[in-house]
Amino acid sequence: MVIGVSGVNHYAQTAGLVFTTQDHDLFLPPDPANEQRAWHACRREGFDLWCGGEPLGEPMDRVLAEQVVSRRALVRAEGHGLLVDLTLVMAGFAFEDIWPRRRVFKVGEVNVPVASLKDIVASKAAAGRPKDRLFLATHEEALRELGRRRRGWSSAASKKNRRG
């Protein structure tokens, strides 16, 4: 599930509300088998994998996946000019709590699950890192606008669906 600033950008309906970010954060459930699938998918697409500033160890087996999950270690995929963080942590939330509130966006032919805007903003506030506080303070009005637009769109869509 996409989180962080790249997650917020899925909610933007105009270019003026898109935020710059250097990486893309994917929040994964704390499941070793799923972690391994993510690693292999990244490798198939030509990404290099890093953990703790070093290349992810070999073999990328169940034992390594269990160690990464137990430590909630971050694995970074780098390639094609992209940085993708495969994270097992979202400040203030457990994966199973936010998964039911996700939104799915269609990007080309791919369905992309994204954490709710409210959960992303709350997580940034809970993290309390200087860069998160700066992002929230700098973009407070734009984030409010995204929330209003999203609620307005959701309400209109719900009414339309109820009418059939």
Contacts in CASP RR format, 6 or more apart in sequence:
PFRMAT RR
TARGET T0000
AUTHOR 0000-0000-0000
METHOD contacts of the structure
MODEL  1
MVIGVSGVNHYAQTAGLVFTTQDHDLFLPPDPANEQRAWHACRREGFDLW
CGGEPLGEPMDRVLAEQVVSRRALVRAEGHGLLVDLTLVMAGFAFEDIWP
RRRVFKVGEVNVPVASLKDIVASKAAAGRPKDRLFLATHEEALRELGRRR
RGWSSAASKKNRRG
1 26 0 8 1.000
1 27 0 8 1.000
1 28 0 8 1.000
1 95 0 8 1.000
1 98 0 8 1.000
1 99 0 8 1.000
1 102 0 8 1.000
1 113 0 8 1.000
1 114 0 8 1.000
1 115 0 8 1.000
2 10 0 8 1.000
2 24 0 8 1.000
2 25 0 8 1.000
2 26 0 8 1.000
2 27 0 8 1.000
2 112 0 8 1.000
2 113 0 8 1.000
2 114 0 8 1.000
2 115 0 8 1.000
3 25 0 8 1.000
3 26 0 8 1.000
3 27 0 8 1.000
3 87 0 8 1.000
3 90 0 8 1.000
3 114 0 8 1.000
3 115 0 8 1.000
3 119 0 8 1.000
3 120 0 8 1.000
3 123 0 8 1.000
4 21 0 8 1.000
4 25 0 8 1.000
4 115 0 8 1.000
4 120 0 8 1.000
4 123 0 8 1.000
4 124 0 8 1.000
5 19 0 8 1.000
5 20 0 8 1.000
5 21 0 8 1.000
5 25 0 8 1.000
5 135 0 8 1.000
6 21 0 8 1.000
6 23 0 8 1.000
6 24 0 8 1.000
6 25 0 8 1.000
7 25 0 8 1.000
7 114 0 8 1.000
7 115 0 8 1.000
7 120 0 8 1.000
8 19 0 8 1.000
8 117 0 8 1.000
8 120 0 8 1.000
8 121 0 8 1.000
8 143 0 8 1.000
8 146 0 8 1.000
9 18 0 8 1.000
9 19 0 8 1.000
9 21 0 8 1.000
10 103 0 8 1.000
10 105 0 8 1.000
10 112 0 8 1.000
10 114 0 8 1.000
11 17 0 8 1.000
11 103 0 8 1.000
11 114 0 8 1.000
11 117 0 8 1.000
11 146 0 8 1.000
11 147 0 8 1.000
11 149 0 8 1.000
11 150 0 8 1.000
12 18 0 8 1.000
12 19 0 8 1.000
12 146 0 8 1.000
13 149 0 8 1.000
17 142 0 8 1.000
17 145 0 8 1.000
17 146 0 8 1.000
19 135 0 8 1.000
19 139 0 8 1.000
19 142 0 8 1.000
22 83 0 8 1.000
23 76 0 8 1.000
23 82 0 8 1.000
23 83 0 8 1.000
23 84 0 8 1.000
23 85 0 8 1.000
24 82 0 8 1.000
24 83 0 8 1.000
24 84 0 8 1.000
24 85 0 8 1.000
25 84 0 8 1.000
25 85 0 8 1.000
25 87 0 8 1.000
26 38 0 8 1.000
26 84 0 8 1.000
26 85 0 8 1.000
26 86 0 8 1.000
26 87 0 8 1.000
27 87 0 8 1.000
27 88 0 8 1.000
27 89 0 8 1.000
27 90 0 8 1.000
27 95 0 8 1.000
27 98 0 8 1.000
27 115 0 8 1.000
28 34 0 8 1.000
28 35 0 8 1.000
28 38 0 8 1.000
28 86 0 8 1.000
28 87 0 8 1.000
28 88 0 8 1.000
28 95 0 8 1.000
29 88 0 8 1.000
29 95 0 8 1.000
29 96 0 8 1.000
29 99 0 8 1.000
30 69 0 8 1.000
30 72 0 8 1.000
30 88 0 8 1.000
30 95 0 8 1.000
31 69 0 8 1.000
32 62 0 8 1.000
32 65 0 8 1.000
32 66 0 8 1.000
32 68 0 8 1.000
32 69 0 8 1.000
33 62 0 8 1.000
33 65 0 8 1.000
35 65 0 8 1.000
35 68 0 8 1.000
35 69 0 8 1.000
35 75 0 8 1.000
35 86 0 8 1.000
35 88 0 8 1.000
36 60 0 8 1.000
36 61 0 8 1.000
36 62 0 8 1.000
36 65 0 8 1.000
38 75 0 8 1.000
38 86 0 8 1.000
39 49 0 8 1.000
39 56 0 8 1.000
39 60 0 8 1.000
39 65 0 8 1.000
39 75 0 8 1.000
39 86 0 8 1.000
40 60 0 8 1.000
42 49 0 8 1.000
42 77 0 8 1.000
42 84 0 8 1.000
42 86 0 8 1.000
43 49 0 8 1.000
43 60 0 8 1.000
45 80 0 8 1.000
46 79 0 8 1.000
46 80 0 8 1.000
47 77 0 8 1.000
47 78 0 8 1.000
47 79 0 8 1.000
47 80 0 8 1.000
47 82 0 8 1.000
47 84 0 8 1.000
48 55 0 8 1.000
48 77 0 8 1.000
48 78 0 8 1.000
48 79 0 8 1.000
49 55 0 8 1.000
49 56 0 8 1.000
49 60 0 8 1.000
49 75 0 8 1.000
49 76 0 8 1.000
49 77 0 8 1.000
49 78 0 8 1.000
50 56 0 8 1.000
50 75 0 8 1.000
50 76 0 8 1.000
50 77 0 8 1.000
50 78 0 8 1.000
51 57 0 8 1.000
51 68 0 8 1.000
51 73 0 8 1.000
51 74 0 8 1.000
51 75 0 8 1.000
51 76 0 8 1.000
52 73 0 8 1.000
52 74 0 8 1.000
53 76 0 8 1.000
56 64 0 8 1.000
56 75 0 8 1.000
57 64 0 8 1.000
67 73 0 8 1.000
68 75 0 8 1.000
68 88 0 8 1.000
69 88 0 8 1.000
72 88 0 8 1.000
72 89 0 8 1.000
73 88 0 8 1.000
74 85 0 8 1.000
74 86 0 8 1.000
74 87 0 8 1.000
74 88 0 8 1.000
74 89 0 8 1.000
75 85 0 8 1.000
75 86 0 8 1.000
76 83 0 8 1.000
76 84 0 8 1.000
76 85 0 8 1.000
76 86 0 8 1.000
77 83 0 8 1.000
77 84 0 8 1.000
77 85 0 8 1.000
77 86 0 8 1.000
78 84 0 8 1.000
88 95 0 8 1.000
90 98 0 8 1.000
90 115 0 8 1.000
90 119 0 8 1.000
90 123 0 8 1.000
91 123 0 8 1.000
91 124 0 8 1.000
91 126 0 8 1.000
91 127 0 8 1.000
91 128 0 8 1.000
92 122 0 8 1.000
92 123 0 8 1.000
92 126 0 8 1.000
93 119 0 8 1.000
93 122 0 8 1.000
93 123 0 8 1.000
93 126 0 8 1.000
98 115 0 8 1.000
98 116 0 8 1.000
98 119 0 8 1.000
99 113 0 8 1.000
101 115 0 8 1.000
101 116 0 8 1.000
101 118 0 8 1.000
101 119 0 8 1.000
102 113 0 8 1.000
102 114 0 8 1.000
102 115 0 8 1.000
102 116 0 8 1.000
103 113 0 8 1.000
103 114 0 8 1.000
103 116 0 8 1.000
104 111 0 8 1.000
104 112 0 8 1.000
104 113 0 8 1.000
104 114 0 8 1.000
105 111 0 8 1.000
105 112 0 8 1.000
105 114 0 8 1.000
106 112 0 8 1.000
115 123 0 8 1.000
117 143 0 8 1.000
117 146 0 8 1.000
117 147 0 8 1.000
117 150 0 8 1.000
118 147 0 8 1.000
121 136 0 8 1.000
121 143 0 8 1.000
124 132 0 8 1.000
124 135 0 8 1.000
124 136 0 8 1.000
125 132 0 8 1.000
125 136 0 8 1.000
136 143 0 8 1.000
END
